[in-house]
Amino acid sequence: MLQLPFDIAPFVGGIALAVVGFAPLVAVMLLVRRGRVQPGLRWGALAVAASFGLLTVAEGIAWLLISQSFLALSIGLALGYVVMLTLMAFTALKWR
């Protein structure tokens, strides 16, 4: 059996946390795509700030609660970040 150097639950939790952390960015992108808001720096900056704040608070809480598994959570966050960024890029390119 393959032995992982970290726990799988914090890793999967990190991926899920990255998906939730990208929710403000996806929400603004969908609102712009549907024509409900005009694209602009104000909405983009607000979405980035909300996403950053949410992920920073979540990582701080994780550091306090599961510091022994924080590396696994961070690796999951990085993987989830890349996946969500790629999905958003493909969505934006398909948009045109």
Long-range contacts (C-beta under 8 A, 24 or more apart in sequence): 6-69, 6-71, 6-72, 6-75, 7-69, 7-72, 8-72, 9-69, 10-62, 10-66, 10-69, 10-70, 10-72, 10-73, 10-76, 11-72, 11-73, 11-75, 11-76, 12-76, 13-73, 13-76, 14-72, 14-73, 14-74, 14-75, 14-76, 14-77, 14-78, 14-79, 14-80, 15-76, 15-77, 15-79, 15-80, 15-83, 16-76, 16-80, 17-55, 17-58, 17-73, 17-76, 17-77, 17-80, 18-55, 18-76, 18-77, 18-78, 18-79, 18-80, 18-81, 18-83, 18-84, 19-80, 19-84, 20-54, 21-51, 21-54, 21-55, 21-58, 21-77, 21-80, 21-81, 22-51, 22-80, 22-81, 22-84, 22-85, 22-88, 23-51, 24-48, 24-50, 24-51, 24-54, 25-51, 25-88, 26-84, 26-88, 29-88, 29-91, 29-92, 33-95
